[in-house]
Amino acid sequence: MSDGESAAPTPRQRPSYGLPGPTAPSPSSAPSAAPQGSYGAPGAHGAPDAHGTSGAHGAADAYGRDPYAPQTGPLPGSGPQPGGGPLPSSGPSRPRRRRGLWPLIIGLVLLLVIGPAATIGGIVWSVGSLAADASQGPTVMEGGSAEVEVSANEMLIVYVPQADAASAQCTAEGSDPGAVTTVPSSSSITFADGSEYVQTLGVAAIDDTTVTVSCTGTEEPAYLGPYSVFGMAAPLLIGPIVGLVSGLVGLVLTIIGIVLLVRSRRS
């Protein structure tokens, strides 16, 4: 090299980004010459590029992998979603469980079935003890008066014919003072034999006593009983109370069931 000539610039080596650079084949291992352009020959299709990879079809890359080999592994899009969430399911979704269905059914049963049945049942049970005697008719008092043995917590019901209801007056007294108590009444009833009577007096015994019943202004006064006060009053009270409580509970359950059903449909 003369002094007047400048040195040829040395070509810069391209960065390999961590990959091993191309190595020059030794003369002993150089492949035999082949026509340019044929497959498998180190030319346009087989010569390594700047990054050390081969351009021939089927040749391995710098990591020993064939870029044209069939890919294995999970399909695209089947990996975990960003944020670690579950994959969206493409299958049919399970039907949602409707909450509030059972409270609604139970509430309607209590409100529409149990409540009315308990109320009507209590009334029927209360008057059931009168059914047998009412079918046969009351006991007629001869001479307008009668004496009846009545135990504690029992009662008599005094009747007069419908035709004599305006003029008839009845009283009741126990063998001991204060042993009985009376309650006036004016309800009408028709017995099985077709006779029509009006209830004028109810007589309840506080203690065991003999009740003397007297009626004036009528020729055929009559009475029914004695009946147990608790046997008649208890079902008459218990039935409506049970019916009322059942109705309230049923109403609350019905409202809760409707609210839960509406919320489950919106969610």
Backbone bond lengths (Angstrom), bond angles and torsions (degrees), N, CA, C in turn:
res aa  C-N    CA-C-N  psi(-1)  N-CA   C-N-CA  omega(-1)  CA-C   N-CA-C  phi
1 M - - - 1.480 - - 1.518 107.15 -
2 S 1.297 116.00 128.84 1.461 120.41 -179.89 1.499 109.42 -83.52
3 D 1.323 112.76 165.70 1.454 117.28 -178.41 1.500 112.21 -69.25
4 G 1.352 116.06 -25.18 1.464 117.39 -176.43 1.516 113.47 -83.59
5 E 1.298 116.23 -9.30 1.470 119.64 -178.69 1.525 110.08 -100.44
6 S 1.256 112.90 138.15 1.491 117.71 178.09 1.502 109.45 -86.91
7 A 1.275 113.49 150.59 1.481 119.09 179.98 1.513 110.21 -69.73
8 A 1.370 114.01 141.33 1.499 118.64 178.20 1.513 109.75 -66.12
9 P 1.316 115.55 136.14 1.497 117.04 -178.94 1.511 111.14 -65.10
10 T 1.278 112.58 137.66 1.478 118.97 178.49 1.539 109.51 -76.59
11 P 1.334 118.10 127.07 1.491 118.61 -178.79 1.527 110.92 -63.06
12 R 1.329 115.89 137.04 1.478 121.10 179.39 1.513 110.26 -77.14
13 Q 1.269 114.01 138.20 1.464 119.43 178.45 1.539 110.02 -80.58
14 R 1.324 114.02 126.40 1.479 118.03 -178.49 1.520 109.84 -70.11
15 P 1.325 116.38 141.66 1.488 118.84 -179.53 1.516 110.73 -64.38
16 S 1.289 115.50 140.83 1.474 120.67 -178.69 1.521 112.57 -97.14
17 Y 1.332 118.64 -6.34 1.478 123.33 178.78 1.522 111.41 54.96
18 G 1.297 117.01 44.92 1.449 120.85 176.78 1.494 114.51 88.40
19 L 1.387 118.58 -6.00 1.459 120.91 -179.46 1.527 109.06 -91.27
20 P 1.289 116.56 149.19 1.489 117.84 178.75 1.513 110.58 -68.19
21 G 1.286 116.23 138.38 1.461 120.69 -178.80 1.514 112.06 -71.97
22 P 1.315 115.76 166.62 1.477 119.54 179.17 1.526 111.12 -69.33
23 T 1.272 114.06 140.34 1.465 120.49 178.76 1.514 109.47 -108.20
24 A 1.273 116.00 140.54 1.481 120.97 -179.44 1.507 109.46 -78.67
25 P 1.298 117.91 129.77 1.472 119.13 178.76 1.523 110.99 -68.57
26 S 1.307 113.55 144.00 1.464 119.06 178.58 1.517 110.32 -71.07
27 P 1.330 118.50 153.07 1.488 120.74 -178.15 1.505 112.09 -58.44
28 S 1.386 116.05 -33.66 1.459 117.51 -177.69 1.513 112.41 -71.45
29 S 1.326 116.03 -27.88 1.478 119.30 -176.90 1.499 112.00 -100.61
30 A 1.331 120.04 8.43 1.463 121.63 -178.86 1.502 109.62 -68.66
31 P 1.307 119.30 137.40 1.457 121.38 -179.52 1.505 109.80 -72.80
32 S 1.306 112.81 155.52 1.461 118.98 178.28 1.493 110.40 -67.75
33 A 1.296 114.33 154.10 1.453 119.18 -177.15 1.507 109.93 -66.40
34 A 1.294 115.07 144.38 1.473 120.96 -179.87 1.498 107.42 -138.97
35 P 1.292 117.29 155.17 1.475 118.56 179.02 1.508 110.98 -57.82
36 Q 1.298 114.50 138.45 1.465 120.09 -178.57 1.520 109.46 -67.42
37 G 1.293 113.89 134.96 1.463 119.23 178.40 1.501 112.93 98.26
38 S 1.330 118.89 -10.24 1.463 119.44 177.90 1.504 109.73 -78.57
39 Y 1.293 115.82 150.17 1.462 120.55 -178.34 1.512 109.59 -71.75
40 G 1.315 114.48 139.11 1.459 120.13 -178.81 1.498 112.66 93.85
41 A 1.340 118.28 -13.42 1.452 120.42 179.95 1.500 109.17 -90.52
42 P 1.332 118.23 147.35 1.472 120.76 -179.85 1.499 110.37 -74.66
43 G 1.266 116.12 82.51 1.456 120.26 177.29 1.490 109.17 -133.50
44 A 1.329 113.22 -131.48 1.469 117.48 -178.76 1.495 111.17 -67.43
45 H 1.388 113.97 -27.08 1.455 115.83 -176.77 1.502 112.55 -99.72
46 G 1.320 119.47 -18.30 1.462 119.23 -174.34 1.492 114.07 -122.82
47 A 1.331 119.26 -5.95 1.452 120.35 -177.65 1.493 109.87 -74.93
48 P 1.297 117.68 140.55 1.468 119.41 177.60 1.505 110.56 -68.77
49 D 1.300 116.56 143.99 1.455 121.48 179.68 1.512 109.64 -87.43
50 A 1.331 114.14 -167.49 1.469 117.73 -176.71 1.503 112.61 -66.83
51 H 1.346 117.31 -24.49 1.461 120.10 -177.75 1.496 111.71 -93.28
52 G 1.327 118.92 2.69 1.451 120.57 176.50 1.491 113.55 89.76
53 T 1.306 117.83 9.93 1.452 120.16 -178.41 1.497 108.76 -101.06
54 S 1.293 117.50 153.51 1.462 122.44 -177.69 1.492 109.88 -93.34
55 G 1.292 118.64 144.09 1.455 123.05 179.85 1.493 113.10 -94.89
56 A 1.345 120.50 -2.24 1.450 121.39 -178.41 1.509 109.90 -73.47
57 H 1.343 115.01 150.19 1.457 119.46 177.54 1.517 108.84 -68.66
58 G 1.344 116.10 131.07 1.471 120.86 178.72 1.503 112.97 86.16
59 A 1.377 119.72 -3.39 1.452 120.88 -179.69 1.507 109.85 -78.88
60 A 1.339 117.88 149.04 1.463 122.47 -179.50 1.508 109.66 -79.78
61 D 1.325 115.70 154.47 1.453 120.37 177.95 1.510 109.56 -86.77
62 A 1.352 115.24 -168.34 1.469 118.90 -176.95 1.511 112.28 -64.72
63 Y 1.352 118.97 -21.94 1.460 121.74 -178.87 1.518 111.86 -97.57
64 G 1.346 117.53 7.31 1.444 120.31 179.41 1.507 114.04 81.86
65 R 1.341 119.14 15.92 1.453 122.82 -178.71 1.513 109.80 -103.46
66 D 1.311 115.75 142.91 1.451 121.17 177.22 1.513 108.17 -90.49
67 P 1.349 119.51 115.74 1.464 119.79 -176.66 1.501 113.24 -68.41
68 Y 1.381 116.62 -17.69 1.468 118.89 -178.75 1.521 112.57 -101.92
69 A 1.342 117.81 6.91 1.466 120.19 177.78 1.537 109.63 -75.36
70 P 1.337 117.23 152.50 1.499 119.40 177.87 1.520 110.89 -59.13
71 Q 1.296 116.14 135.01 1.464 121.28 -179.28 1.520 109.93 -81.29
72 T 1.292 114.47 142.70 1.463 121.75 176.53 1.510 109.45 -122.20
73 G 1.332 115.83 164.36 1.453 119.81 179.74 1.512 110.95 113.89
74 P 1.304 117.19 -172.21 1.469 120.67 -178.41 1.516 111.32 -65.97
75 L 1.304 115.67 146.82 1.451 121.31 177.98 1.517 111.22 -67.69
76 P 1.311 117.19 155.98 1.487 119.15 177.73 1.521 110.90 -60.83
77 G 1.300 115.14 134.55 1.468 120.25 179.77 1.499 113.94 88.34
78 S 1.396 116.47 -4.26 1.461 117.83 -179.48 1.505 113.20 -94.99
79 G 1.297 117.87 0.31 1.448 121.00 179.32 1.511 111.50 -77.70
80 P 1.330 117.13 177.26 1.473 120.53 178.89 1.514 111.27 -63.17
81 Q 1.293 116.25 142.62 1.451 122.48 -179.53 1.521 111.07 -75.51
82 P 1.327 116.83 156.06 1.480 119.05 177.36 1.517 110.30 -59.66
83 G 1.312 113.31 134.56 1.463 118.27 -179.50 1.509 112.79 92.03
84 G 1.347 118.30 -1.23 1.447 120.35 177.01 1.508 114.23 79.28
85 G 1.334 119.22 13.43 1.451 121.39 -179.02 1.511 111.43 -77.17
86 P 1.321 117.55 162.75 1.461 120.54 179.61 1.514 110.71 -71.56
87 L 1.324 115.39 157.51 1.450 121.16 178.47 1.518 110.67 -71.38
88 P 1.312 117.46 144.99 1.469 118.23 176.89 1.511 109.82 -68.37
89 S 1.310 116.64 134.91 1.455 122.58 -179.03 1.514 109.67 -84.92
90 S 1.337 113.89 128.58 1.454 118.69 178.38 1.511 112.84 -92.01
91 G 1.344 118.34 -9.29 1.456 121.67 -179.48 1.517 111.56 -79.97
92 P 1.338 116.35 176.51 1.475 119.78 179.33 1.513 111.72 -67.43
93 S 1.312 117.51 133.84 1.457 122.35 -179.76 1.523 110.53 -75.94
94 R 1.325 115.63 146.35 1.466 120.97 179.07 1.528 109.76 -70.50
95 P 1.315 116.95 141.90 1.472 118.32 178.88 1.519 111.20 -64.99
96 R 1.317 114.93 136.81 1.467 119.63 -179.21 1.527 110.42 -72.78
97 R 1.305 114.91 142.77 1.455 121.25 178.60 1.521 109.43 -77.92
98 R 1.291 115.21 125.89 1.462 119.61 -179.61 1.523 110.00 -80.75
99 R 1.292 115.76 113.63 1.455 120.12 176.83 1.525 109.98 -83.45
100 G 1.323 115.43 146.71 1.453 120.62 177.59 1.510 114.27 93.11
101 L 1.358 117.80 -0.34 1.463 119.16 -178.04 1.523 111.07 -70.56
102 W 1.329 116.73 -45.35 1.471 119.45 -179.56 1.525 112.58 -68.03
103 P 1.333 120.78 -44.06 1.479 117.95 174.24 1.511 113.02 -57.76
104 L 1.342 117.63 -35.82 1.461 120.17 178.85 1.526 110.97 -66.50
105 I 1.333 117.24 -43.45 1.469 120.31 -179.47 1.518 110.73 -65.87
106 I 1.338 116.91 -46.42 1.468 119.95 -179.45 1.525 110.58 -64.02
107 G 1.320 117.23 -40.82 1.464 120.18 179.15 1.515 112.21 -62.49
108 L 1.333 116.96 -42.48 1.467 119.46 179.20 1.524 111.17 -65.75
109 V 1.338 117.25 -37.94 1.471 119.70 178.40 1.521 110.78 -64.72
110 L 1.339 117.05 -44.28 1.464 119.69 178.55 1.522 111.75 -65.19
111 L 1.328 115.58 -39.79 1.457 119.68 -174.98 1.521 112.36 -74.82
112 L 1.333 117.02 -40.19 1.463 120.34 -172.02 1.524 114.00 -101.46
113 V 1.343 117.89 -17.37 1.466 120.07 -175.78 1.525 111.66 -117.81
114 I 1.336 116.67 -59.54 1.465 120.12 -173.26 1.520 111.29 -66.21
115 G 1.340 117.24 -45.10 1.461 120.02 -178.15 1.520 113.42 -59.95
116 P 1.333 119.17 -56.21 1.470 119.12 178.10 1.514 113.09 -62.07
117 A 1.344 118.39 -37.16 1.464 120.54 -179.28 1.528 111.35 -64.77
118 A 1.338 116.93 -40.12 1.468 119.74 179.15 1.526 111.07 -66.35
119 T 1.321 117.48 -40.45 1.468 120.10 179.54 1.522 111.44 -65.53
120 I 1.311 116.94 -48.97 1.473 120.07 -179.71 1.523 110.57 -66.63
121 G 1.340 116.61 -39.16 1.460 119.42 178.96 1.516 112.82 -62.41
122 G 1.339 116.74 -38.88 1.465 119.32 177.88 1.524 112.51 -63.28
123 I 1.329 115.59 -41.76 1.475 118.55 179.39 1.523 110.57 -66.68
124 V 1.339 116.65 -43.73 1.467 119.26 179.44 1.511 111.34 -64.08
125 W 1.319 117.50 -40.61 1.459 121.11 178.29 1.530 110.96 -63.68
126 S 1.307 116.01 -37.94 1.469 119.31 -179.00 1.524 112.11 -65.34
127 V 1.316 116.21 -44.48 1.466 119.06 -177.29 1.524 111.75 -88.77
128 G 1.354 116.35 -1.80 1.462 118.55 -179.96 1.507 112.94 -63.52
129 S 1.332 117.39 -32.59 1.463 119.95 179.14 1.515 112.24 -68.23
130 L 1.329 117.05 -20.95 1.467 119.74 178.31 1.531 112.34 -87.99
131 A 1.317 116.58 -10.76 1.464 118.93 -171.51 1.525 111.69 -63.83
132 A 1.354 117.23 -44.51 1.464 119.64 -176.80 1.516 111.47 -65.16
133 D 1.330 116.85 -46.14 1.462 119.77 -179.91 1.517 111.48 -69.16
134 A 1.326 117.82 -36.76 1.456 120.66 -179.61 1.522 110.99 -66.13
135 S 1.342 116.60 -31.18 1.464 118.50 178.73 1.527 111.58 -70.76
136 Q 1.316 117.32 -26.91 1.469 120.92 179.94 1.526 112.39 -93.38
137 G 1.310 116.90 -17.46 1.457 120.27 -178.04 1.526 111.18 96.32
138 P 1.329 117.37 160.52 1.475 120.71 -177.60 1.539 111.48 -76.21
139 T 1.321 114.61 168.14 1.469 121.46 176.55 1.524 108.57 -86.82
140 V 1.343 116.18 119.80 1.461 120.86 -177.05 1.532 109.39 -78.59
141 M 1.318 116.35 134.37 1.470 121.86 179.19 1.532 109.49 -87.32
142 E 1.296 115.65 118.85 1.460 120.42 178.67 1.522 110.35 -74.22
143 G 1.323 116.56 131.30 1.457 120.57 178.90 1.513 113.58 75.42
144 G 1.346 118.33 9.01 1.461 121.34 176.54 1.501 114.14 82.78
145 S 1.380 118.76 8.11 1.467 120.89 179.69 1.525 108.89 -148.91
146 A 1.346 115.02 159.01 1.463 120.77 178.81 1.521 108.98 -157.87
147 E 1.367 114.41 152.25 1.457 121.63 175.41 1.524 108.01 -116.61
148 V 1.329 116.20 125.95 1.464 122.19 -175.07 1.519 108.76 -128.57
149 E 1.369 115.43 132.25 1.459 120.51 174.73 1.534 108.94 -77.58
150 V 1.308 116.10 121.46 1.464 121.70 -177.01 1.523 108.91 -126.33
151 S 1.329 116.36 130.70 1.465 121.41 177.23 1.532 109.57 -85.73
152 A 1.327 113.60 169.25 1.471 118.47 179.03 1.527 109.99 -62.31
153 N 1.339 114.72 142.62 1.469 122.93 179.56 1.524 112.46 65.34
154 E 1.327 116.57 29.08 1.454 121.61 171.90 1.521 109.05 -118.79
155 M 1.323 116.13 162.43 1.457 119.60 -175.49 1.516 111.17 -142.06
156 L 1.348 114.46 156.76 1.460 123.90 173.32 1.524 108.77 -117.57
157 I 1.353 115.88 150.16 1.462 121.93 176.36 1.532 106.91 -119.99
158 V 1.315 116.19 120.41 1.468 122.44 -175.17 1.532 108.83 -100.42
159 Y 1.375 116.35 133.99 1.465 123.56 -178.99 1.522 110.25 -125.92
160 V 1.314 113.49 153.20 1.473 120.88 171.25 1.523 107.53 -131.24
161 P 1.340 118.44 152.91 1.470 120.07 179.08 1.525 111.87 -57.62
162 Q 1.333 115.60 149.00 1.456 121.84 -179.18 1.520 111.65 -56.66
163 A 1.314 117.05 -35.68 1.472 120.58 -178.19 1.512 112.30 -69.64
164 D 1.350 118.24 -25.27 1.467 121.52 -177.48 1.523 112.72 -103.50
165 A 1.321 118.62 11.80 1.462 120.78 -173.81 1.517 112.46 -64.99
166 A 1.331 118.01 -32.68 1.466 119.96 -177.04 1.515 112.47 -73.19
167 S 1.337 118.75 -31.07 1.462 121.51 -174.02 1.520 113.86 -106.03
168 A 1.316 119.04 -13.86 1.462 121.53 -174.24 1.522 111.18 -77.96
169 Q 1.333 115.40 144.38 1.461 123.18 175.03 1.518 107.89 -138.04
170 C 1.366 116.24 133.01 1.463 121.87 -176.57 1.525 109.66 -127.59
171 T 1.341 115.74 147.55 1.459 123.04 177.14 1.520 108.70 -135.57
172 A 1.351 115.79 159.87 1.461 121.59 178.91 1.521 108.82 -142.67
173 E 1.353 115.68 136.02 1.457 121.96 -179.66 1.524 109.31 -137.03
174 G 1.340 115.61 145.83 1.454 121.00 177.04 1.519 110.64 -94.61
175 S 1.345 115.41 166.13 1.470 120.01 178.59 1.515 110.93 -68.14
176 D 1.305 118.56 -23.49 1.452 123.59 176.56 1.517 108.61 -117.53
177 P 1.327 118.56 141.77 1.470 119.89 179.53 1.529 111.05 -62.48
178 G 1.319 115.29 134.73 1.470 120.39 179.38 1.512 114.38 78.08
179 A 1.340 117.96 9.31 1.459 120.05 -178.22 1.523 111.99 -80.38
180 V 1.347 117.63 -19.17 1.471 120.00 -178.83 1.524 108.94 -130.45
181 T 1.311 113.91 160.16 1.456 121.24 173.95 1.522 108.05 -134.62
182 T 1.339 116.25 144.70 1.463 120.77 -175.39 1.530 110.56 -118.34
183 V 1.330 114.67 150.34 1.462 122.02 178.73 1.517 107.35 -133.57
184 P 1.337 119.84 116.58 1.470 120.96 179.47 1.527 111.39 -70.87
185 S 1.316 116.27 153.74 1.453 121.96 -178.88 1.520 108.99 -153.50
186 S 1.325 116.81 166.17 1.466 120.56 -179.49 1.526 111.57 -149.24
187 S 1.330 117.91 34.30 1.458 121.27 -179.89 1.520 110.78 -86.88
188 S 1.322 116.36 146.28 1.469 122.31 -177.68 1.517 109.85 -99.97
189 I 1.347 115.05 152.73 1.450 121.42 179.40 1.519 109.15 -151.29
190 T 1.313 115.81 145.92 1.465 122.11 175.89 1.521 107.49 -116.49
191 F 1.311 118.14 121.71 1.455 122.10 -177.56 1.520 110.36 -84.28
192 A 1.350 114.15 173.52 1.456 119.30 -174.64 1.518 112.97 -64.93
193 D 1.334 117.51 -28.24 1.466 119.90 -179.92 1.533 112.45 -80.03
194 G 1.333 117.23 1.78 1.452 121.73 178.83 1.507 115.37 92.17
195 S 1.316 118.18 -4.17 1.468 120.98 179.23 1.514 110.14 -75.60
196 E 1.340 116.16 140.47 1.458 122.36 -179.65 1.520 109.61 -108.81
197 Y 1.324 115.42 128.28 1.462 122.03 -177.63 1.522 109.13 -130.42
198 V 1.335 113.44 164.34 1.456 121.58 175.72 1.524 107.76 -125.33
199 Q 1.327 115.71 129.04 1.464 120.28 177.75 1.529 108.53 -76.69
200 T 1.315 116.33 121.16 1.466 121.07 -176.60 1.517 113.40 -109.16
201 L 1.337 117.68 -22.14 1.459 118.85 -172.81 1.526 110.00 -154.43
202 G 1.335 114.38 139.78 1.457 121.27 170.23 1.518 108.89 -116.24
203 V 1.335 116.69 130.38 1.462 122.33 -175.08 1.519 108.26 -119.89
204 A 1.331 118.05 120.09 1.469 123.20 178.61 1.522 109.24 -115.33
205 A 1.343 116.91 133.35 1.464 122.76 -179.63 1.516 109.75 -93.77
206 I 1.318 115.60 129.19 1.460 120.68 177.19 1.522 109.95 -84.32
207 D 1.341 116.37 -38.47 1.468 122.95 177.73 1.524 108.70 -125.69
208 D 1.323 114.70 170.49 1.461 118.49 174.40 1.520 108.25 -65.46
209 T 1.322 116.29 126.43 1.456 120.19 -175.50 1.520 110.27 -159.78
210 T 1.326 115.16 172.15 1.464 122.40 173.00 1.519 107.72 -106.26
211 V 1.331 116.60 119.15 1.454 122.27 -176.73 1.526 108.75 -95.35
212 T 1.345 115.14 127.89 1.464 121.48 176.05 1.518 108.03 -105.66
213 V 1.342 116.76 116.80 1.459 123.13 -178.78 1.525 108.31 -107.65
214 S 1.348 115.77 128.99 1.467 121.19 179.43 1.522 109.02 -130.71
215 C 1.348 116.28 138.95 1.461 122.31 179.95 1.525 108.99 -132.22
216 T 1.315 116.43 138.40 1.459 122.85 175.39 1.518 109.55 -122.08
217 G 1.340 115.93 156.35 1.461 120.24 178.81 1.516 113.30 83.59
218 T 1.336 117.08 10.75 1.467 121.69 178.46 1.520 108.82 -149.53
219 E 1.327 116.34 153.97 1.461 120.10 -177.95 1.521 112.78 -100.65
220 E 1.317 119.77 -22.16 1.459 122.01 -176.45 1.531 111.05 -132.40
221 P 1.321 117.73 62.31 1.471 118.11 173.22 1.529 109.32 -68.84
222 A 1.322 116.48 156.85 1.471 120.96 -177.61 1.526 109.50 -148.09
223 Y 1.340 114.95 170.38 1.463 119.79 179.09 1.525 108.93 -148.21
224 L 1.338 114.39 159.75 1.459 123.82 172.70 1.522 109.08 -123.33
225 G 1.302 115.96 142.76 1.451 120.20 177.55 1.506 112.75 123.71
226 P 1.320 115.12 -169.64 1.475 128.64 4.13 1.531 113.19 -77.22
227 Y 1.352 113.54 151.20 1.457 122.13 178.26 1.528 109.40 -123.52
228 S 1.317 114.89 152.45 1.461 119.76 176.90 1.534 109.70 -72.10
229 V 1.326 116.12 129.64 1.466 120.33 179.15 1.536 110.58 -64.54
230 F 1.325 116.17 -44.86 1.465 119.22 -179.45 1.525 110.92 -69.73
231 G 1.338 117.16 -33.09 1.449 119.31 178.55 1.521 112.60 -64.55
232 M 1.340 117.14 -27.69 1.455 120.88 178.99 1.530 112.09 -95.80
233 A 1.327 117.15 -39.76 1.462 120.19 -174.12 1.524 112.65 -80.47
234 A 1.349 116.49 -37.95 1.469 118.65 -175.75 1.532 112.17 -61.30
235 P 1.336 119.77 -50.64 1.481 117.49 177.51 1.522 112.68 -63.19
236 L 1.328 116.65 -32.79 1.458 119.45 -179.93 1.524 112.05 -66.68
237 L 1.338 116.11 -27.43 1.460 120.55 177.83 1.528 112.19 -91.39
238 I 1.344 115.51 -42.90 1.466 119.49 -175.30 1.520 111.05 -66.98
239 G 1.339 116.57 -42.58 1.460 119.57 -177.79 1.521 113.31 -58.03
240 P 1.330 119.08 -54.38 1.470 118.77 178.45 1.525 113.82 -63.69
241 I 1.350 117.24 -33.85 1.464 118.86 179.34 1.521 110.46 -66.22
242 V 1.348 116.02 -45.78 1.470 119.16 177.67 1.524 110.68 -62.18
243 G 1.329 115.90 -40.40 1.456 119.02 178.39 1.516 112.61 -63.66
244 L 1.343 117.06 -39.17 1.460 120.05 179.29 1.525 111.76 -66.94
245 V 1.344 116.18 -45.05 1.470 119.18 179.75 1.526 110.80 -63.81
246 S 1.340 115.88 -42.69 1.467 118.77 179.02 1.524 111.23 -62.37
247 G 1.317 116.94 -39.78 1.458 120.03 178.71 1.518 112.64 -64.09
248 L 1.343 116.71 -41.12 1.465 119.60 179.41 1.524 111.83 -66.98
249 V 1.342 116.12 -44.61 1.469 119.49 178.01 1.528 110.60 -62.55
250 G 1.329 115.80 -42.19 1.458 119.12 178.09 1.518 112.83 -62.38
251 L 1.342 116.79 -38.51 1.459 120.14 178.34 1.520 111.25 -64.51
252 V 1.333 117.01 -42.57 1.469 120.49 179.54 1.531 110.66 -64.46
253 L 1.341 116.99 -45.09 1.464 119.86 179.24 1.526 111.81 -64.44
254 T 1.319 116.39 -35.78 1.462 119.27 178.36 1.525 111.04 -63.95
255 I 1.320 116.85 -44.13 1.464 120.66 178.86 1.525 110.65 -63.49
256 I 1.352 116.83 -43.99 1.468 120.14 179.55 1.526 110.61 -62.53
257 G 1.329 116.67 -42.76 1.460 119.71 179.41 1.511 112.65 -62.32
258 I 1.326 117.61 -41.39 1.465 120.65 179.25 1.523 110.69 -64.69
259 V 1.328 117.24 -42.52 1.471 120.39 -179.97 1.536 110.78 -63.76
260 L 1.343 116.93 -43.34 1.463 119.34 -179.96 1.522 111.70 -66.08
261 L 1.314 117.54 -38.18 1.464 120.11 178.08 1.527 111.28 -63.77
262 V 1.323 116.34 -42.65 1.473 119.67 -179.90 1.520 110.08 -64.41
263 R 1.316 117.86 -41.56 1.471 120.30 179.57 1.509 111.80 -66.80
264 S 1.341 118.48 -39.50 1.457 120.49 179.77 1.513 112.07 -66.55
265 R 1.312 118.58 -31.62 1.466 121.26 176.94 1.525 111.82 -72.25
266 R 1.315 116.88 -33.20 1.473 119.43 -179.45 1.512 112.55 -78.01
267 S 1.329 117.06 -26.92 1.474 119.96 -176.99 1.527 110.99 -77.42
